[in-house]
């Protein structure tokens, strides 16, 4: 049963990585088209900078859980590498639990932020006047995925 839960969480992180790579390709294409338009037609896509920034933020948020799954986050192992294996394992569980609590905190407040932007119909202070909750929605999604992946990592470590 635990194995099935961990596999489902890992699959969700993989789908987040796929979506983030689509966003990265979209950023590249948007910037490339804008450069071509500026170079050859003396014109540009006005929203390029704004939407590239939104997509990059979504790219980062959707990549967090996959990076954790692949053990790609930066770690400082000076202390844990010197400890005996059982103590190191307990420390890893404690740190992962702390990271989970921090991720839940960020999830809660990012939901509040998006909800407030939605309720007040907040718009970006740009030419596009984008409803700001739309790009912000990727923050709670990313933190939810990260929280789930941290649970998966705890389950792997405990098992």
N, C-alpha and C positions, 0 to 999 in steps of 0.2 A: 504493500500500500504506500509506504513512504517513498519507495523507488518510483512509483507512478507519479506521485506529487512532484518529486524532484525533476523527473523527465518533462513534465508539463511546464514547470517553471523554466527549465532550460530551453524548451521549445519557444516559449513566449519571448525570452531574451534573444533568441535567434531571429525571430520575426521582427523584433525591435531593431536588430542590426540590419536586416534586409531593408526595412523602411528607412532607416537612417542612411543607408548607402544610396537609395533612390533619391533622397533629399540632397545628398552630396552631388550626385550627378545633375540634379536640377539646378543647383547653385552654379556648377561649372557651365552648364548650357546657357543659363541666364546671363552670366557674366560674358561668356564667349559671344553670344548674340549681340549683347550691348557693345562690346568692343568692335565687332564687325560693323554694326550700325554707325558707331561714332567714326570709325576709320574711313568708311567708303561712302556713307550717306549723310554725314554731318548731323546725325540724329541720335537719339538715345531712348532707352526705356527708362522712364522716370523712376519707376519703383525698384530698379535693380538693387540698389544699396539696401533699401529697407527690407525687401523681401529676402534678399540673401542673408541678412542678419537674422531674420525670423527663422529661416530654414536652417541656418547654422546652429542656432540655439536648440531647435527641435532635434537636429542631428546629434548634438551632444547629449541631450536628455535621453533620447532613445538608445544611445550607445552605452550608457552607464552600466546597465545590468549585464550586457554581453561582455563588456570589458571585465567585470567582476567574475563572470562565469569562466572566462578565458585566463584569469589571473593576470590581467594586463594593467591593473592599477599599480601605481608606484607604492612600494612598501619599504619600510625601514626595518631591517631584521637584525640590527646589531644586538639587541637584547635577546630576542627570541631564539636566535641561532646559537647562543651560548648556554641556553637553558636545557635541562634534561627533557627528553621527548614528552613525557606525561605533563610536565608543567607547561611546556611550550604549547601543547594541545589545549590545555585549560585557558591559557592566555589568548590563544586564537579564538576560542569560543567566546570569551569575555569581550574581546575587541569586536568581533562580528556582532555580538548582541548590542554593544554600544553603538556600532554603526547602524544597526537596524533601528534603534530608538531615535537616533539623529535623523535617519531617513523618514521615519514616521512623523517626526516633528516638522520636517521640511514638506512632507506630503500634506499635512494638515494646513499649514500656512499657505502653501501654494494653491490649495483648493479655495481657501478664503480669498486669496488674491484674485483668482479667476472669477469666483462668484461675484465679488465686488465689481470687477470690470464688466461683468455681464449685466448685473442689476442696474448699474449707473450708465450703461451703454457707452462706456469710455472708448474714445477713438484715439488713434495715433495722431500726433501733432505733425502730420506730414501731408503731402499732396494727396496721397491715396486715402487718407482718413480711415485706415483699417480699423475695424472693431478689434480692440486690443485683446479681448479674451480669446480670440481665435488662435493667434500664435502662442498665447500664454497657456493654452490648454495642454501643451506638450510638457509643461513642467510637472503638473501632478501625475500625468501618465508616466513620465520618466521616473519620478520618485516612487510611484506604485510598483513599477517593474523592478526598480532597484530594491525596494523593500522585500518583494517576493523572492528575488534572487538571493538576498541576504538570508531569508528563511531557508531557501534551498541549500545555501552554503552551510548554515547551522545544522540542517538535517544530515548533510553529507559528513560533517565533522563529528557529529554525535554518533552516527551509525558506524 
